Amino acid sequence: MDRHERYLQNLLGRGVYPRKELFVRLRRKGCEWSTAEALLNRYEELGLIDDRAYSILFVDGHPDWSIRRIRDELRSRGIPSDFIVEAIEEADIDEEERAIRLAEGWRSVGIESRKIEARLFRRGFPGDVVYRALGDDVQRRERPD
């Protein structure tokens, strides 16, 4: 076993990584392109690298993110589109419910509506969902008494 394989085993022993990230890390350590591909292929065949499982775990681990933000993040990590779609469908995400839950939580600790709005947008929620989650707060802000 060479040093690159030991490095790969060390990474996999510490957590779950998408194939693309493992490839980039191996290349940074000086591993040749063909060697990195061969190693990753072998570990993928053994079931130790699984982008489908990674995408499911990622979606489950980000309950405060919108579908768009999850999709964009998984794409940037090199996860194939079909795995992303499958993970999102399996999670059966209700964006509006997520946004309302977040807004209510932040409201309960005294955060202003405009800051809640900004937080929801940063998490990738679409405008219509953000404004429905804010509900009466937005109407009151637009029509001061």
Secondary structure in CASP SS format (residue, H / E / C, confidence):
PFRMAT SS
TARGET T0000
AUTHOR 0000-0000-0000
METHOD secondary structure of the structure
MODEL  1
M C 1.00
D C 1.00
R H 1.00
H H 1.00
E H 1.00
R H 1.00
Y H 1.00
L H 1.00
Q H 1.00
N H 1.00
L H 1.00
L H 1.00
G H 1.00
R H 1.00
G C 1.00
V C 1.00
Y C 1.00
P C 1.00
R H 1.00
K H 1.00
E H 1.00
L H 1.00
F H 1.00
V H 1.00
R H 1.00
L H 1.00
R H 1.00
R H 1.00
K C 1.00
G C 1.00
C C 1.00
E C 1.00
W H 1.00
S H 1.00
T H 1.00
A H 1.00
E H 1.00
A H 1.00
L H 1.00
L H 1.00
N H 1.00
R H 1.00
Y H 1.00
E H 1.00
E H 1.00
L C 1.00
G C 1.00
L C 1.00
I C 1.00
D C 1.00
D H 1.00
R H 1.00
A H 1.00
Y H 1.00
S H 1.00
I H 1.00
L H 1.00
F H 1.00
V H 1.00
D H 1.00
G C 1.00
H C 1.00
P C 1.00
D C 1.00
W C 1.00
S C 1.00
I H 1.00
R H 1.00
R H 1.00
I H 1.00
R H 1.00
D H 1.00
E H 1.00
L H 1.00
R H 1.00
S H 1.00
R C 1.00
G C 1.00
I C 1.00
P C 1.00
S H 1.00
D H 1.00
F H 1.00
I H 1.00
V H 1.00
E H 1.00
A H 1.00
I H 1.00
E H 1.00
E H 1.00
A H 1.00
D C 1.00
I C 1.00
D C 1.00
E H 1.00
E H 1.00
E H 1.00
R H 1.00
A H 1.00
I H 1.00
R H 1.00
L H 1.00
A H 1.00
E H 1.00
G H 1.00
W H 1.00
R H 1.00
S H 1.00
V C 1.00
G C 1.00
I C 1.00
E C 1.00
S H 1.00
R H 1.00
K H 1.00
I H 1.00
E H 1.00
A H 1.00
R H 1.00
L H 1.00
F H 1.00
R H 1.00
R C 1.00
G C 1.00
F C 1.00
P C 1.00
G H 1.00
D H 1.00
V H 1.00
V H 1.00
Y H 1.00
R H 1.00
A H 1.00
L H 1.00
G C 1.00
D H 1.00
D H 1.00
V H 1.00
Q H 1.00
R H 1.00
R H 1.00
E H 1.00
R C 1.00
P C 1.00
D C 1.00
END
